[in-house]
Amino acid sequence: MVILLMANAGVIAASQDAAPDTWRRLVGQMLRAYATPGADLPPLEPAPAPTVLYRAMVRLTRPPSGPDGETK
């Protein structure tokens, strides 16, 4: 369970600006992975657009900046 929570925290951190609801899709996938066969599950959230995912990945590769916008 801890690994699943850490994975979700990573998705939130990576996509918070570009696609803030992406975590909902991951949680939906997790529910499907552990659900019993035939369980009634809500539909999955739509996947973010490729451009949104690209922006999230670019954001992750940039060094963090301080409050005044300067790179730390």
PQR file of N, CA, C, O and H, with PARSE charges and radii, in Angstrom:
ATOM      1  N   MET A   1       0.819  -1.187   0.000 -0.4000 1.5000
ATOM      2  CA  MET A   1       0.000   0.000   0.000 -0.0000 2.0000
ATOM      3  C   MET A   1       0.868   1.259   0.000  0.5500 1.7000
ATOM      4  O   MET A   1       0.536   2.245  -0.659 -0.5500 1.4000
ATOM      5  N   VAL A   2       1.965   1.226   0.729 -0.4000 1.5000
ATOM      6  CA  VAL A   2       2.846   2.394   0.780 -0.0000 2.0000
ATOM      7  C   VAL A   2       3.400   2.708  -0.606  0.5500 1.7000
ATOM      8  O   VAL A   2       3.480   3.877  -0.984 -0.5500 1.4000
ATOM      9  H   VAL A   2       2.235   0.426   1.264  0.4000 1.0000
ATOM     10  N   ILE A   3       3.778   1.698  -1.358 -0.4000 1.5000
ATOM     11  CA  ILE A   3       4.305   1.912  -2.709 -0.0000 2.0000
ATOM     12  C   ILE A   3       3.230   2.543  -3.596  0.5500 1.7000
ATOM     13  O   ILE A   3       3.539   3.430  -4.392 -0.5500 1.4000
ATOM     14  H   ILE A   3       3.713   0.749  -1.051  0.4000 1.0000
ATOM     15  N   LEU A   4       1.987   2.107  -3.475 -0.4000 1.5000
ATOM     16  CA  LEU A   4       0.910   2.686  -4.270 -0.0000 2.0000
ATOM     17  C   LEU A   4       0.697   4.155  -3.921  0.5500 1.7000
ATOM     18  O   LEU A   4       0.484   4.979  -4.810 -0.5500 1.4000
ATOM     19  H   LEU A   4       1.736   1.387  -2.828  0.4000 1.0000
ATOM     20  N   LEU A   5       0.753   4.481  -2.648 -0.4000 1.5000
ATOM     21  CA  LEU A   5       0.605   5.870  -2.224 -0.0000 2.0000
ATOM     22  C   LEU A   5       1.770   6.716  -2.721  0.5500 1.7000
ATOM     23  O   LEU A   5       1.579   7.865  -3.122 -0.5500 1.4000
ATOM     24  H   LEU A   5       0.926   3.812  -1.926  0.4000 1.0000
ATOM     25  N   MET A   6       2.974   6.156  -2.698 -0.4000 1.5000
ATOM     26  CA  MET A   6       4.140   6.882  -3.203 -0.0000 2.0000
ATOM     27  C   MET A   6       4.031   7.109  -4.714  0.5500 1.7000
ATOM     28  O   MET A   6       4.392   8.174  -5.214 -0.5500 1.4000
ATOM     29  H   MET A   6       3.130   5.223  -2.373  0.4000 1.0000
ATOM     30  N   ALA A   7       3.535   6.113  -5.427 -0.4000 1.5000
ATOM     31  CA  ALA A   7       3.347   6.263  -6.872 -0.0000 2.0000
ATOM     32  C   ALA A   7       2.334   7.364  -7.153  0.5500 1.7000
ATOM     33  O   ALA A   7       2.536   8.180  -8.052 -0.5500 1.4000
ATOM     34  H   ALA A   7       3.241   5.248  -5.021  0.4000 1.0000
ATOM     35  N   ASN A   8       1.260   7.392  -6.400 -0.4000 1.5000
ATOM     36  CA  ASN A   8       0.245   8.423  -6.595 -0.0000 2.0000
ATOM     37  C   ASN A   8       0.799   9.804  -6.252  0.5500 1.7000
ATOM     38  O   ASN A   8       0.498  10.778  -6.943 -0.5500 1.4000
ATOM     39  H   ASN A   8       1.096   6.729  -5.670  0.4000 1.0000
ATOM     40  N   ALA A   9       1.595   9.897  -5.205 -0.4000 1.5000
ATOM     41  CA  ALA A   9       2.217  11.180  -4.850 -0.0000 2.0000
ATOM     42  C   ALA A   9       3.147  11.649  -5.965  0.5500 1.7000
ATOM     43  O   ALA A   9       3.225  12.845  -6.245 -0.5500 1.4000
ATOM     44  H   ALA A   9       1.840   9.106  -4.644  0.4000 1.0000
ATOM     45  N   GLY A  10       3.847  10.722  -6.599 -0.4000 1.5000
ATOM     46  CA  GLY A  10       4.709  11.077  -7.722 -0.0000 2.0000
ATOM     47  C   GLY A  10       3.921  11.608  -8.904  0.5500 1.7000
ATOM     48  O   GLY A  10       4.343  12.565  -9.553 -0.5500 1.4000
ATOM     49  H   GLY A  10       3.783   9.750  -6.372  0.4000 1.0000
ATOM     50  N   VAL A  11       2.791  11.002  -9.186 -0.4000 1.5000
ATOM     51  CA  VAL A  11       1.938  11.474 -10.285 -0.0000 2.0000
ATOM     52  C   VAL A  11       1.412  12.869  -9.957  0.5500 1.7000
ATOM     53  O   VAL A  11       1.381  13.736 -10.830 -0.5500 1.4000
ATOM     54  H   VAL A  11       2.448  10.224  -8.658  0.4000 1.0000
ATOM     55  N   ILE A  12       1.005  13.091  -8.727 -0.4000 1.5000
ATOM     56  CA  ILE A  12       0.504  14.405  -8.329 -0.0000 2.0000
ATOM     57  C   ILE A  12       1.605  15.454  -8.465  0.5500 1.7000
ATOM     58  O   ILE A  12       1.369  16.537  -9.001 -0.5500 1.4000
ATOM     59  H   ILE A  12       1.030  12.386  -8.018  0.4000 1.0000
ATOM     60  N   ALA A  13       2.804  15.137  -7.984 -0.4000 1.5000
ATOM     61  CA  ALA A  13       3.917  16.092  -8.066 -0.0000 2.0000
ATOM     62  C   ALA A  13       4.290  16.400  -9.507  0.5500 1.7000
ATOM     63  O   ALA A  13       4.601  17.543  -9.839 -0.5500 1.4000
ATOM     64  H   ALA A  13       2.996  14.257  -7.548  0.4000 1.0000
ATOM     65  N   ALA A  14       4.262  15.395 -10.356 -0.4000 1.5000
ATOM     66  CA  ALA A  14       4.684  15.576 -11.749 -0.0000 2.0000
ATOM     67  C   ALA A  14       3.657  16.323 -12.576  0.5500 1.7000
ATOM     68  O   ALA A  14       4.017  17.045 -13.506 -0.5500 1.4000
ATOM     69  H   ALA A  14       4.009  14.466 -10.086  0.4000 1.0000
ATOM     70  N   SER A  15       2.403  16.161 -12.256 -0.4000 1.5000
ATOM     71  CA  SER A  15       1.362  16.700 -13.136 -0.0000 2.0000
ATOM     72  C   SER A  15       0.507  17.780 -12.489  0.5500 1.7000
ATOM     73  O   SER A  15      -0.525  18.156 -13.045 -0.5500 1.4000
ATOM     74  H   SER A  15       2.111  15.575 -11.500  0.4000 1.0000
ATOM     75  N   GLN A  16       0.905  18.283 -11.341 -0.4000 1.5000
ATOM     76  CA  GLN A  16       0.043  19.210 -10.606 -0.0000 2.0000
ATOM     77  C   GLN A  16      -0.311  20.468 -11.388  0.5500 1.7000
ATOM     78  O   GLN A  16      -1.435  20.956 -11.277 -0.5500 1.4000
ATOM     79  H   GLN A  16       1.743  17.978 -10.889  0.4000 1.0000
ATOM     80  N   ASP A  17       0.614  21.002 -12.171 -0.4000 1.5000
ATOM     81  CA  ASP A  17       0.314  22.214 -12.934 -0.0000 2.0000
ATOM     82  C   ASP A  17      -0.323  21.895 -14.283  0.5500 1.7000
ATOM     83  O   ASP A  17      -1.276  22.555 -14.698 -0.5500 1.4000
ATOM     84  H   ASP A  17       1.527  20.606 -12.261  0.4000 1.0000
ATOM     85  N   ALA A  18       0.204  20.891 -14.958 -0.4000 1.5000
ATOM     86  CA  ALA A  18      -0.231  20.595 -16.327 -0.0000 2.0000
ATOM     87  C   ALA A  18      -1.552  19.827 -16.372  0.5500 1.7000
ATOM     88  O   ALA A  18      -2.409  20.119 -17.205 -0.5500 1.4000
ATOM     89  H   ALA A  18       0.978  20.356 -14.621  0.4000 1.0000
ATOM     90  N   ALA A  19      -1.718  18.854 -15.487 -0.4000 1.5000
ATOM     91  CA  ALA A  19      -2.928  18.014 -15.490 -0.0000 2.0000
ATOM     92  C   ALA A  19      -3.261  17.624 -14.054  0.5500 1.7000
ATOM     93  O   ALA A  19      -2.961  16.508 -13.630 -0.5500 1.4000
ATOM     94  H   ALA A  19      -1.022  18.618 -14.810  0.4000 1.0000
ATOM     95  N   PRO A  20      -3.877  18.531 -13.303 -0.5600 1.5000
ATOM     96  CA  PRO A  20      -4.078  18.286 -11.878  0.2800 2.0000
ATOM     97  C   PRO A  20      -4.963  17.094 -11.517  0.5500 1.7000
ATOM     98  O   PRO A  20      -4.903  16.615 -10.384 -0.5500 1.4000
ATOM     99  N   ASP A  21      -5.776  16.607 -12.444 -0.4000 1.5000
ATOM    100  CA  ASP A  21      -6.659  15.477 -12.131 -0.0000 2.0000
ATOM    101  C   ASP A  21      -6.129  14.130 -12.606  0.5500 1.7000
ATOM    102  O   ASP A  21      -6.850  13.133 -12.571 -0.5500 1.4000
ATOM    103  H   ASP A  21      -5.824  16.996 -13.363  0.4000 1.0000
ATOM    104  N   THR A  22      -4.876  14.092 -13.048 -0.4000 1.5000
ATOM    105  CA  THR A  22      -4.297  12.850 -13.557 -0.0000 2.0000
ATOM    106  C   THR A  22      -4.269  11.761 -12.487  0.5500 1.7000
ATOM    107  O   THR A  22      -4.375  10.577 -12.806 -0.5500 1.4000
ATOM    108  H   THR A  22      -4.290  14.901 -13.077  0.4000 1.0000
ATOM    109  N   TRP A  23      -4.128  12.150 -11.233 -0.4000 1.5000
ATOM    110  CA  TRP A  23      -4.082  11.173 -10.151 -0.0000 2.0000
ATOM    111  C   TRP A  23      -5.353  10.328 -10.101  0.5500 1.7000
ATOM    112  O   TRP A  23      -5.312   9.170  -9.686 -0.5500 1.4000
ATOM    113  H   TRP A  23      -4.042  13.112 -10.974  0.4000 1.0000
ATOM    114  N   ARG A  24      -6.465  10.893 -10.516 -0.4000 1.5000
ATOM    115  CA  ARG A  24      -7.726  10.146 -10.484 -0.0000 2.0000
ATOM    116  C   ARG A  24      -7.674   8.920 -11.407  0.5500 1.7000
ATOM    117  O   ARG A  24      -8.211   7.862 -11.079 -0.5500 1.4000
ATOM    118  H   ARG A  24      -6.499  11.834 -10.854  0.4000 1.0000
ATOM    119  N   ARG A  25      -7.024   9.079 -12.556 -0.4000 1.5000
ATOM    120  CA  ARG A  25      -6.892   7.949 -13.481 -0.0000 2.0000
ATOM    121  C   ARG A  25      -6.022   6.854 -12.864  0.5500 1.7000
ATOM    122  O   ARG A  25      -6.339   5.671 -12.981 -0.5500 1.4000
ATOM    123  H   ARG A  25      -6.588   9.939 -12.822  0.4000 1.0000
ATOM    124  N   LEU A  26      -4.928   7.245 -12.208 -0.4000 1.5000
ATOM    125  CA  LEU A  26      -4.068   6.251 -11.569 -0.0000 2.0000
ATOM    126  C   LEU A  26      -4.823   5.504 -10.474  0.5500 1.7000
ATOM    127  O   LEU A  26      -4.706   4.283 -10.369 -0.5500 1.4000
ATOM    128  H   LEU A  26      -4.670   8.206 -12.114  0.4000 1.0000
ATOM    129  N   VAL A  27      -5.584   6.206  -9.671 -0.4000 1.5000
ATOM    130  CA  VAL A  27      -6.367   5.547  -8.612 -0.0000 2.0000
ATOM    131  C   VAL A  27      -7.386   4.593  -9.240  0.5500 1.7000
ATOM    132  O   VAL A  27      -7.611   3.501  -8.718 -0.5500 1.4000
ATOM    133  H   VAL A  27      -5.680   7.198  -9.756  0.4000 1.0000
ATOM    134  N   GLY A  28      -7.997   4.992 -10.345 -0.4000 1.5000
ATOM    135  CA  GLY A  28      -8.926   4.105 -11.041 -0.0000 2.0000
ATOM    136  C   GLY A  28      -8.248   2.838 -11.528  0.5500 1.7000
ATOM    137  O   GLY A  28      -8.811   1.747 -11.434 -0.5500 1.4000
ATOM    138  H   GLY A  28      -7.814   5.879 -10.769  0.4000 1.0000
ATOM    139  N   GLN A  29      -7.037   2.986 -12.048 -0.4000 1.5000
ATOM    140  CA  GLN A  29      -6.279   1.808 -12.491 -0.0000 2.0000
ATOM    141  C   GLN A  29      -5.927   0.910 -11.303  0.5500 1.7000
ATOM    142  O   GLN A  29      -5.985  -0.315 -11.406 -0.5500 1.4000
ATOM    143  H   GLN A  29      -6.580   3.872 -12.124  0.4000 1.0000
ATOM    144  N   MET A  30      -5.564   1.522 -10.183 -0.4000 1.5000
ATOM    145  CA  MET A  30      -5.240   0.735  -8.985 -0.0000 2.0000
ATOM    146  C   MET A  30      -6.465  -0.045  -8.507  0.5500 1.7000
ATOM    147  O   MET A  30      -6.361  -1.217  -8.145 -0.5500 1.4000
ATOM    148  H   MET A  30      -5.516   2.517 -10.099  0.4000 1.0000
ATOM    149  N   LEU A  31      -7.619   0.613  -8.511 -0.4000 1.5000
ATOM    150  CA  LEU A  31      -8.844  -0.082  -8.089 -0.0000 2.0000
ATOM    151  C   LEU A  31      -9.130  -1.274  -8.991  0.5500 1.7000
ATOM    152  O   LEU A  31      -9.533  -2.335  -8.513 -0.5500 1.4000
ATOM    153  H   LEU A  31      -7.703   1.565  -8.806  0.4000 1.0000
ATOM    154  N   ARG A  32      -8.925  -1.105 -10.276 -0.4000 1.5000
ATOM    155  CA  ARG A  32      -9.148  -2.208 -11.219 -0.0000 2.0000
ATOM    156  C   ARG A  32      -8.153  -3.347 -10.991  0.5500 1.7000
ATOM    157  O   ARG A  32      -8.501  -4.519 -11.133 -0.5500 1.4000
ATOM    158  H   ARG A  32      -8.598  -0.244 -10.664  0.4000 1.0000
ATOM    159  N   ALA A  33      -6.939  -3.004 -10.644 -0.4000 1.5000
ATOM    160  CA  ALA A  33      -5.912  -4.026 -10.439 -0.0000 2.0000
ATOM    161  C   ALA A  33      -6.235  -4.927  -9.249  0.5500 1.7000
ATOM    162  O   ALA A  33      -5.905  -6.113  -9.253 -0.5500 1.4000
ATOM    163  H   ALA A  33      -6.657  -2.051 -10.529  0.4000 1.0000
ATOM    164  N   TYR A  34      -6.876  -4.365  -8.240 -0.4000 1.5000
ATOM    165  CA  TYR A  34      -7.133  -5.130  -7.019 -0.0000 2.0000
ATOM    166  C   TYR A  34      -8.594  -5.527  -6.835  0.5500 1.7000
ATOM    167  O   TYR A  34      -8.943  -6.136  -5.824 -0.5500 1.4000
ATOM    168  H   TYR A  34      -7.145  -3.402  -8.236  0.4000 1.0000
ATOM    169  N   ALA A  35      -9.440  -5.195  -7.783 -0.4000 1.5000
ATOM    170  CA  ALA A  35     -10.864  -5.523  -7.667 -0.0000 2.0000
ATOM    171  C   ALA A  35     -11.100  -7.002  -7.953  0.5500 1.7000
ATOM    172  O   ALA A  35     -10.338  -7.641  -8.679 -0.5500 1.4000
ATOM    173  H   ALA A  35      -9.157  -4.700  -8.604  0.4000 1.0000
ATOM    174  N   THR A  36     -12.149  -7.519  -7.379 -0.4000 1.5000
ATOM    175  CA  THR A  36     -12.531  -8.891  -7.673 -0.0000 2.0000
ATOM    176  C   THR A  36     -13.148  -8.950  -9.068  0.5500 1.7000
ATOM    177  O   THR A  36     -13.725  -7.964  -9.526 -0.5500 1.4000
ATOM    178  H   THR A  36     -12.767  -7.000  -6.790  0.4000 1.0000
ATOM    179  N   PRO A  37     -13.035 -10.079  -9.744 -0.5600 1.5000
ATOM    180  CA  PRO A  37     -13.641 -10.187 -11.075  0.2800 2.0000
ATOM    181  C   PRO A  37     -15.137  -9.897 -11.016  0.5500 1.7000
ATOM    182  O   PRO A  37     -15.850 -10.384 -10.138 -0.5500 1.4000
ATOM    183  N   GLY A  38     -15.587  -9.098 -11.962 -0.4000 1.5000
ATOM    184  CA  GLY A  38     -17.002  -8.761 -12.032 -0.0000 2.0000
ATOM    185  C   GLY A  38     -17.430  -7.617 -11.134  0.5500 1.7000
ATOM    186  O   GLY A  38     -18.615  -7.290 -11.068 -0.5500 1.4000
ATOM    187  H   GLY A  38     -15.008  -8.703 -12.675  0.4000 1.0000
ATOM    188  N   ALA A  39     -16.472  -6.999 -10.435 -0.4000 1.5000
ATOM    189  CA  ALA A  39     -16.823  -5.892  -9.544 -0.0000 2.0000
ATOM    190  C   ALA A  39     -17.331  -4.705 -10.359  0.5500 1.7000
ATOM    191  O   ALA A  39     -16.861  -4.449 -11.468 -0.5500 1.4000
ATOM    192  H   ALA A  39     -15.510  -7.265 -10.488  0.4000 1.0000
ATOM    193  N   ASP A  40     -18.279  -4.002  -9.801 -0.4000 1.5000
ATOM    194  CA  ASP A  40     -18.838  -2.828 -10.458 -0.0000 2.0000
ATOM    195  C   ASP A  40     -17.953  -1.633 -10.132  0.5500 1.7000
ATOM    196  O   ASP A  40     -17.965  -1.132  -9.007 -0.5500 1.4000
ATOM    197  H   ASP A  40     -18.660  -4.210  -8.900  0.4000 1.0000
ATOM    198  N   LEU A  41     -17.179  -1.175 -11.126 -0.4000 1.5000
ATOM    199  CA  LEU A  41     -16.245  -0.073 -10.917 -0.0000 2.0000
ATOM    200  C   LEU A  41     -16.667   1.142 -11.739  0.5500 1.7000
ATOM    201  O   LEU A  41     -17.245   0.998 -12.816 -0.5500 1.4000
ATOM    202  H   LEU A  41     -17.169  -1.581 -12.039  0.4000 1.0000
ATOM    203  N   PRO A  42     -16.377   2.338 -11.228 -0.5600 1.5000
ATOM    204  CA  PRO A  42     -16.698   3.535 -12.010  0.2800 2.0000
ATOM    205  C   PRO A  42     -15.817   3.594 -13.253  0.5500 1.7000
ATOM    206  O   PRO A  42     -14.749   2.982 -13.288 -0.5500 1.4000
ATOM    207  N   PRO A  43     -16.256   4.325 -14.266 -0.5600 1.5000
ATOM    208  CA  PRO A  43     -15.433   4.433 -15.478  0.2800 2.0000
ATOM    209  C   PRO A  43     -14.127   5.158 -15.189  0.5500 1.7000
ATOM    210  O   PRO A  43     -14.043   5.970 -14.268 -0.5500 1.4000
ATOM    211  N   LEU A  44     -13.114   4.855 -15.985 -0.4000 1.5000
ATOM    212  CA  LEU A  44     -11.819   5.521 -15.838 -0.0000 2.0000
ATOM    213  C   LEU A  44     -11.915   6.969 -16.296  0.5500 1.7000
ATOM    214  O   LEU A  44     -12.664   7.304 -17.214 -0.5500 1.4000
ATOM    215  H   LEU A  44     -13.182   4.195 -16.733  0.4000 1.0000
ATOM    216  N   GLU A  45     -11.150   7.801 -15.645 -0.4000 1.5000
ATOM    217  CA  GLU A  45     -11.011   9.181 -16.104 -0.0000 2.0000
ATOM    218  C   GLU A  45     -10.302   9.154 -17.452  0.5500 1.7000
ATOM    219  O   GLU A  45      -9.508   8.248 -17.704 -0.5500 1.4000
ATOM    220  H   GLU A  45     -10.542   7.529 -14.900  0.4000 1.0000
ATOM    221  N   PRO A  46     -10.564  10.107 -18.309 -0.5600 1.5000
ATOM    222  CA  PRO A  46      -9.860  10.127 -19.592  0.2800 2.0000
ATOM    223  C   PRO A  46      -8.368  10.375 -19.396  0.5500 1.7000
ATOM    224  O   PRO A  46      -7.958  11.054 -18.455 -0.5500 1.4000
ATOM    225  N   ALA A  47      -7.581   9.827 -20.279 -0.4000 1.5000
ATOM    226  CA  ALA A  47      -6.130  10.027 -20.216 -0.0000 2.0000
ATOM    227  C   ALA A  47      -5.803  11.466 -20.590  0.5500 1.7000
ATOM    228  O   ALA A  47      -6.472  12.060 -21.435 -0.5500 1.4000
ATOM    229  H   ALA A  47      -7.914   9.276 -21.044  0.4000 1.0000
ATOM    230  N   PRO A  48      -4.781  12.020 -19.966 -0.5600 1.5000
ATOM    231  CA  PRO A  48      -4.390  13.374 -20.353  0.2800 2.0000
ATOM    232  C   PRO A  48      -3.854  13.389 -21.782  0.5500 1.7000
ATOM    233  O   PRO A  48      -3.351  12.381 -22.280 -0.5500 1.4000
ATOM    234  N   ALA A  49      -3.966  14.521 -22.418 -0.4000 1.5000
ATOM    235  CA  ALA A  49      -3.470  14.677 -23.784 -0.0000 2.0000
ATOM    236  C   ALA A  49      -1.945  14.528 -23.806  0.5500 1.7000
ATOM    237  O   ALA A  49      -1.281  14.868 -22.827 -0.5500 1.4000
ATOM    238  H   ALA A  49      -4.374  15.340 -22.014  0.4000 1.0000
ATOM    239  N   PRO A  50      -1.393  14.034 -24.891 -0.5600 1.5000
ATOM    240  CA  PRO A  50       0.071  13.890 -24.981  0.2800 2.0000
ATOM    241  C   PRO A  50       0.821  15.199 -24.723  0.5500 1.7000
ATOM    242  O   PRO A  50       1.901  15.178 -24.132 -0.5500 1.4000
ATOM    243  N   THR A  51       0.275  16.320 -25.149 -0.4000 1.5000
ATOM    244  CA  THR A  51       0.961  17.596 -24.906 -0.0000 2.0000
ATOM    245  C   THR A  51       1.008  17.935 -23.419  0.5500 1.7000
ATOM    246  O   THR A  51       1.983  18.516 -22.942 -0.5500 1.4000
ATOM    247  H   THR A  51      -0.602  16.337 -25.628  0.4000 1.0000
ATOM    248  N   VAL A  52      -0.041  17.573 -22.690 -0.4000 1.5000
ATOM    249  CA  VAL A  52      -0.068  17.803 -21.254 -0.0000 2.0000
ATOM    250  C   VAL A  52       0.968  16.923 -20.562  0.5500 1.7000
ATOM    251  O   VAL A  52       1.677  17.384 -19.668 -0.5500 1.4000
ATOM    252  H   VAL A  52      -0.833  17.101 -23.078  0.4000 1.0000
ATOM    253  N   LEU A  53       1.058  15.676 -20.965 -0.4000 1.5000
ATOM    254  CA  LEU A  53       2.066  14.782 -20.388 -0.0000 2.0000
ATOM    255  C   LEU A  53       3.475  15.274 -20.688  0.5500 1.7000
ATOM    256  O   LEU A  53       4.361  15.195 -19.837 -0.5500 1.4000
ATOM    257  H   LEU A  53       0.482  15.301 -21.691  0.4000 1.0000
ATOM    258  N   TYR A  54       3.678  15.778 -21.892 -0.4000 1.5000
ATOM    259  CA  TYR A  54       4.987  16.313 -22.263 -0.0000 2.0000
ATOM    260  C   TYR A  54       5.351  17.494 -21.358  0.5500 1.7000
ATOM    261  O   TYR A  54       6.476  17.578 -20.865 -0.5500 1.4000
ATOM    262  H   TYR A  54       2.959  15.842 -22.583  0.4000 1.0000
ATOM    263  N   ARG A  55       4.395  18.407 -21.141 -0.4000 1.5000
ATOM    264  CA  ARG A  55       4.669  19.545 -20.254 -0.0000 2.0000
ATOM    265  C   ARG A  55       5.012  19.089 -18.840  0.5500 1.7000
ATOM    266  O   ARG A  55       5.892  19.662 -18.199 -0.5500 1.4000
ATOM    267  H   ARG A  55       3.481  18.339 -21.542  0.4000 1.0000
ATOM    268  N   ALA A  56       4.321  18.063 -18.354 -0.4000 1.5000
ATOM    269  CA  ALA A  56       4.607  17.541 -17.016 -0.0000 2.0000
ATOM    270  C   ALA A  56       6.017  16.952 -16.956  0.5500 1.7000
ATOM    271  O   ALA A  56       6.724  17.152 -15.968 -0.5500 1.4000
ATOM    272  H   ALA A  56       3.606  17.598 -18.875  0.4000 1.0000
ATOM    273  N   MET A  57       6.432  16.238 -17.988 -0.4000 1.5000
ATOM    274  CA  MET A  57       7.768  15.649 -18.006 -0.0000 2.0000
ATOM    275  C   MET A  57       8.852  16.728 -18.113  0.5500 1.7000
ATOM    276  O   MET A  57       9.907  16.611 -17.489 -0.5500 1.4000
ATOM    277  H   MET A  57       5.858  16.076 -18.790  0.4000 1.0000
ATOM    278  N   VAL A  58       8.596  17.766 -18.896 -0.4000 1.5000
ATOM    279  CA  VAL A  58       9.552  18.874 -19.001 -0.0000 2.0000
ATOM    280  C   VAL A  58       9.691  19.552 -17.646  0.5500 1.7000
ATOM    281  O   VAL A  58      10.799  19.890 -17.228 -0.5500 1.4000
ATOM    282  H   VAL A  58       7.739  17.860 -19.402  0.4000 1.0000
ATOM    283  N   ARG A  59       8.590  19.747 -16.972 -0.4000 1.5000
ATOM    284  CA  ARG A  59       8.620  20.371 -15.646 -0.0000 2.0000
ATOM    285  C   ARG A  59       9.474  19.565 -14.676  0.5500 1.7000
ATOM    286  O   ARG A  59      10.188  20.136 -13.851 -0.5500 1.4000
ATOM    287  H   ARG A  59       7.691  19.472 -17.312  0.4000 1.0000
ATOM    288  N   LEU A  60       9.405  18.252 -14.771 -0.4000 1.5000
ATOM    289  CA  LEU A  60      10.191  17.404 -13.868 -0.0000 2.0000
ATOM    290  C   LEU A  60      11.685  17.500 -14.133  0.5500 1.7000
ATOM    291  O   LEU A  60      12.482  17.302 -13.216 -0.5500 1.4000
ATOM    292  H   LEU A  60       8.825  17.788 -15.441  0.4000 1.0000
ATOM    293  N   THR A  61      12.081  17.797 -15.357 -0.4000 1.5000
ATOM    294  CA  THR A  61      13.504  17.833 -15.687 -0.0000 2.0000
ATOM    295  C   THR A  61      14.153  19.179 -15.407  0.5500 1.7000
ATOM    296  O   THR A  61      15.378  19.288 -15.445 -0.5500 1.4000
ATOM    297  H   THR A  61      11.434  17.958 -16.102  0.4000 1.0000
ATOM    298  N   ARG A  62      13.366  20.194 -15.129 -0.4000 1.5000
ATOM    299  CA  ARG A  62      13.920  21.517 -14.818 -0.0000 2.0000
ATOM    300  C   ARG A  62      14.336  21.580 -13.365  0.5500 1.7000
ATOM    301  O   ARG A  62      13.679  20.999 -12.501 -0.5500 1.4000
ATOM    302  H   ARG A  62      12.370  20.105 -15.098  0.4000 1.0000
ATOM    303  N   PRO A  63      15.429  22.284 -13.089 -0.5600 1.5000
ATOM    304  CA  PRO A  63      15.837  22.439 -11.681  0.2800 2.0000
ATOM    305  C   PRO A  63      14.822  23.292 -10.935  0.5500 1.7000
ATOM    306  O   PRO A  63      14.211  24.185 -11.522 -0.5500 1.4000
ATOM    307  N   PRO A  64      14.636  23.025  -9.646 -0.5600 1.5000
ATOM    308  CA  PRO A  64      13.667  23.810  -8.877  0.2800 2.0000
ATOM    309  C   PRO A  64      14.114  25.266  -8.792  0.5500 1.7000
ATOM    310  O   PRO A  64      15.310  25.556  -8.778 -0.5500 1.4000
ATOM    311  N   SER A  65      13.153  26.169  -8.735 -0.4000 1.5000
ATOM    312  CA  SER A  65      13.483  27.589  -8.604 -0.0000 2.0000
ATOM    313  C   SER A  65      13.023  28.084  -7.241  0.5500 1.7000
ATOM    314  O   SER A  65      12.111  27.533  -6.625 -0.5500 1.4000
ATOM    315  H   SER A  65      12.181  25.933  -8.747  0.4000 1.0000
ATOM    316  N   GLY A  66      13.680  29.133  -6.798 -0.4000 1.5000
ATOM    317  CA  GLY A  66      13.347  29.734  -5.514 -0.0000 2.0000
ATOM    318  C   GLY A  66      12.139  30.634  -5.643  0.5500 1.7000
ATOM    319  O   GLY A  66      11.567  30.748  -6.727 -0.5500 1.4000
ATOM    320  H   GLY A  66      14.421  29.581  -7.298  0.4000 1.0000
ATOM    321  N   PRO A  67      11.739  31.275  -4.557 -0.5600 1.5000
ATOM    322  CA  PRO A  67      10.549  32.127  -4.575  0.2800 2.0000
ATOM    323  C   PRO A  67      10.685  33.323  -5.523  0.5500 1.7000
ATOM    324  O   PRO A  67       9.683  33.831  -6.026 -0.5500 1.4000
ATOM    325  N   ASP A  68      11.927  33.775  -5.769 -0.4000 1.5000
ATOM    326  CA  ASP A  68      12.122  34.912  -6.658 -0.0000 2.0000
ATOM    327  C   ASP A  68      12.346  34.480  -8.102  0.5500 1.7000
ATOM    328  O   ASP A  68      12.651  35.312  -8.957 -0.5500 1.4000
ATOM    329  H   ASP A  68      12.741  33.362  -5.361  0.4000 1.0000
ATOM    330  N   GLY A  69      12.197  33.179  -8.382 -0.4000 1.5000
ATOM    331  CA  GLY A  69      12.330  32.664  -9.747 -0.0000 2.0000
ATOM    332  C   GLY A  69      13.731  32.232 -10.117  0.5500 1.7000
ATOM    333  O   GLY A  69      13.947  31.698 -11.205 -0.5500 1.4000
ATOM    334  H   GLY A  69      11.950  32.504  -7.688  0.4000 1.0000
ATOM    335  N   GLU A  70      14.684  32.453  -9.231 -0.4000 1.5000
ATOM    336  CA  GLU A  70      16.057  32.034  -9.517 -0.0000 2.0000
ATOM    337  C   GLU A  70      16.231  30.544  -9.253  0.5500 1.7000
ATOM    338  O   GLU A  70      15.624  29.982  -8.342 -0.5500 1.4000
ATOM    339  H   GLU A  70      14.508  32.887  -8.347  0.4000 1.0000
ATOM    340  N   THR A  71      17.078  29.916 -10.072 -0.4000 1.5000
ATOM    341  CA  THR A  71      17.368  28.489  -9.896 -0.0000 2.0000
ATOM    342  C   THR A  71      18.213  28.301  -8.650  0.5500 1.7000
ATOM    343  O   THR A  71      19.160  29.048  -8.403 -0.5500 1.4000
ATOM    344  H   THR A  71      17.571  30.373 -10.813  0.4000 1.0000
ATOM    345  N   LYS A  72      17.861  27.300  -7.876 -0.4000 1.5000
ATOM    346  CA  LYS A  72      18.619  26.990  -6.649 -0.0000 2.0000
ATOM    347  C   LYS A  72      19.892  26.256  -6.962  0.5500 1.7000
ATOM    348  O   LYS A  72      20.649  25.918  -6.052 -0.5500 1.4000
ATOM    349  H   LYS A  72      17.092  26.693  -8.077  0.4000 1.0000
TER
END
